[in-house]
Amino acid sequence: MLDRNSLVTNARTSILKGSKSFALASHLFDRETRERVWLLYAWCRRCDDIVDAQDHGGALGAQEGAAERLALVREKTALAFAGRETGDPAFDALGLVARETGLTIEMARAVIDGFALDAAEWQPHTEADLMRYCWHVAGAVGVMMAVVMGVSPDDDDTLDRACDLGLAFQLANIARDIEEDDAADRCYIPLDWLSELDIPPGEQMKPHYRPALTRLVARMCETAEIHECSARIGAARLKGRQRWAILAAAGIYGEIAREVAKRGDHAWDHRTVVTNARKLGFVGKAAWAALRPVPRSSIAKASERRFSRADLIALAARHPA
């Protein structure tokens, strides 16, 4: 098994390749938190890549054998929590950060269940299904990240807010990547939503459905904003540099959703990105926001949240992956 410094170096390489936005925000943490965040990210990224046959995201590989790849992820994750060598630095990184922070295998299993949904070529039928998926692949990651940052596993409300940030991130990603997902025969828009606007399943990217699709995506981006505002309430309880980093990440990912909504019918003409200059702008804004109380507008918007973490955990229990 690699030593800690080697695992951290490998994890840093992973985040720089897999998520430039989160990599930038992570540098605002103190060194200990930053390294632990990288270690957890490396595991998340590696699980996703194994199940989807990818290399740090990008185009999906051949999907045959997805069940076997998912089983491998479960096996290596269990080994990591048992403190045993896994043969993969990303899983060894998980074992290390779990020992340092108190992450549990139950937390990791909640994330893996999201990969199981993708491996099963699952599509949400309702908004509740969509949010349950977002809980697994991002909300549960937000909870793990909060624990890595020192939030007590018993601090339910702060963990709820951390979950909300993950939900906001995932909704923004889904809104941005609808065309890419369609090319891979995936769709995360609830079938109920498509039905409401008479869009046949699988035809959402056809030009004559673009105005209706734009309305659905605006709805998704609005939901992302609600959860982002809720997350800002939780961020106010973190230590100074942690608060700064989280607010910067919230601003950057929130801008993705805002830009997709703003571009309307042209949202998928080319991939929505936040330029480096704008990212640095959000870092500066976050530094100021970290010194001030949570805006009343954010508190009001957060009150519109329809699904709490407890709701999503209950949904997941009723509909196991």
N, C-alpha and C positions, 0 to 999 in steps of 0.2 A: 504494500500500500504506500502511496506517495506521502511525503511529509506535508505538514500544514501549508508551508510556503509554496510548495509545488501545486497543491490543490487550489490555493488562492490564485496563483498565476494562471492555471488552466481555466478557472472560473472567470477571471478578468478577460481573458481572450474570448471566451464564449459570449459574454455580455456585449463586448465591443463589436463582435460580429453579428450578434442576433438582435440587439436593440440599442441603437445609438441614442435614442431619446432617454431610455431608462439609464443607460450608461452615464450620460451627462448628469442626470439628476443624482445618481448614486455618489458622485464625487462630492456632493454637498454634505454627506454624512461624515461623522467622525470615522477614523480609520477602522476601529473595531466593528462598528455597525456596517460600514461599507464592505468590508471583507465578508462578513456574514451574509449580507444581501447578495453579493456575487456568488457565494457558495450555493445559496438556495436557488438563485436564478439558473445556475448551471444545471442543476437537477431538473428543473421545470423544462428548460430548453431541450435537454437530452431526451426526456420522456416524450415530448412532442415530436421530436425528430425521429425517434425510433418508431413510434406508432404510425406516423404519416410517411415514413421512408423519405425524410427530407434531410437537408444539411443546413441547420440554422434558419429554418423557414424556407420560403421560396416555393418553387414548383413541387407539387406532390410527386413522390415516386410511385412505383407499381404498388398497388394496394393489396395484392394477393398476400396471404399470410398475416393479415393484420391481427387476427386473434392470437397467433403465436407470438407476435411482437409485443402485444399487450401483456401476455403472460410473462414474458421476459422482464418487462418493466415492473410488474408486481413482485416477481421473484427477487430482482436486484434491490428493490426498495426495502423488502423485508430483510434482506441480508444487511443492508446499510443500518437499519434500526437495531439489528442484533449485534452491531459492532464488528461485523465480519467483512473481510475484503470482498469487493464485488467484481473486480476486474475492469471497472470503468470509473475513471476519475470523477465524473459527475455524480455518480451514486455514492462514491466514497465521500464526496463533498457534503452530500446530504447527511450521511452518518455523522460526520464531524460537526456540522452546525446543529444537528439535533442534540448531540451530547453537550454542546456549549450553551444551548438556549432552552431546552425542554420541549422542542417540537415533538409531537406524537405521531405514531404511525396512522392513527385515525385521521389526523389532519391530512396526511399524505394520501390516504386512500380516497378522501373526498375529491382530491385533484385528479387522481388516476381514473375515477369514475367518469370524468369528463372525456378523457381520452377513449374510454370504453364506448361512449356514445358515438364519437366520431368513427371508431373502428366498426361499429354496427351500422354505419351509413344512416344515422338517425336524423330526423328533421322535426322541429317543434310543430305541434298542432295548435298550440295556444300561446298567449303571452306568458302564462305561468311556466310552460315548457321552456320557452326562450330564457326566462330568468333562471330557471333551474339549471340549464346548461351553462349560463354565465356564472352561476354560483360555483359549479364544479371547476371550470377551466380558469376562472379568474378571481371570483370572490373568495374561494377557499385559499387561493394563493395570497390574497391580501391579508387574510387572517394569519397565515404562516409568517408573512413579512412583518406583521405587527409584533408577533411574539419574538421574532429575531431582533426587532428594535427594542425589546424590553417590556412590551406591554404584557401585563399579567394574563394568563389564560383564563382567569376568573373575571376579568374586566369586560363583561359582556357588551356593554354599550360601546366602548371604544373598538372592540373587535367587530361589532356591527358596522361601524363607520369605516373600518379598514376593508371589510367585505364590500361596502358600497363603492369604494374607490376602484376595486377590482372589477366590479360590475360596470362602472362607468367606462373603464378602459376597454373592456370587451365589447360593449355596445358600440363604442366608437370604431373599434377595429372591424366589427361586422358591417357597419354602415359603409365604411371606406372600401371594404374588400368584397362587396357583393358580386362584382363582375368576375374577380379572380375565383371566388368560390363557385360561381356558376360554371366557369370553365372546368372546374374539378368535379362537377356534378354534385355540388353541395349547396344547400340553401338553409340559412338560419332565420329567414323571415317566417313567422308562424303561418301555417296554412289558413288559419282563421282570418288573419289580416289580409292575405291574398284574396280569399273568398269575398271579403267585404267589398273589395274594389274590383271584383270580377276578373282577377288575373289568374289564369290557369296555372297550376303548379308546373314549374320548369320553364315557363315562358316569361318570367319577370323581366328579362333583359331585352325582350323584343321591343323595337322602337316605339310601336304604337301603345305600349303599356308604360312608357317612361314617365308621363305625368303622374299616373297613379302610383308608380313605384316611388317617385319623389315624395309623395305625401306620406307613404308608409315609412320611408327613411327619416323624414322630418320627425315623425312620431318617435322613432327609435332614438334619434339624437336628443329629443326633448327628455326622454327617460334617462339618457346618459347624463344630462345636465342636472337632473334632480338628484341622482346618486352622487355626482361630483360635489354638489353643494352639501349633501349629508356628510361626505368624507371630510370636508373642510372643518366641520364641527369637531370631528375626532382628531384631526391634525393639530388643533389648538391645544390638545392635552399632551402632546409629545414634547421632548426636549428641543431646545432651540434649533440645532442643526438638522435634527430629524424632521422637525416641522417645516423648515426651509426646503429640504429635499422633497418631501411629500407634496407640498404646495407647488413646487416647480413642476413635478411630474403631472400633477392634476391639471395645471395650466396648459402644459404641452399636449397632453392627450385630449383635454377638453377642446383645444383648438382644432384638433382633427375633426371631431364631431361638428363643431361650429362651422368649419370650412365646408364640410360635406353638405350640411344643411343650406348654407349660403349659396353654393354652386348649383343647387336645384337639379334640373334635368341634365346638367353638364358635369355632375359630380363624378362620373366614371369615364369622362373623356381621357383623363390621365390620372394616375394615382395621386391622391391627396397626401402631401407631405408638409411638414413644418420645417422651414429653412433653419440653418444653424443660427443665423442672425436673430430670427424670431425666437428660437429656443433660448438664446442668451437673454433676450428681452423678458421672457417668462421667468428666467432665473432671477433677474433683477426685481421684477414685480413680486416674486415670491418672498424675497428678502424683506421687502417692505410689508407685505401682508403678514409675515410671520411675527411682526412686532405689534400688530394691531388686533383688536377683537374680531371675531367672525362677523362679517357684515350681516345686518338684519335681513337683507335680501336673500342671502344664502340660507339662513335659518328658515325663512318663509318658504323658499323653494323646496328645501329638504322635507318639509312637512307633507309634501305631495307624494312622497314615496309610497308605493303600493305593496311592495314585498320587502319584508325584513329578513335578516339572516335566519331567524327562527322559522319563518314561513318557508324559506327555501330548503332548510334542513328537513323540515317536515315533508315537503313535497318529494325530496330525494328519498326519504325513507319509504314513502308510499309507492315510488316508481324507481326502484333500484336499477342502476345501469347494468 
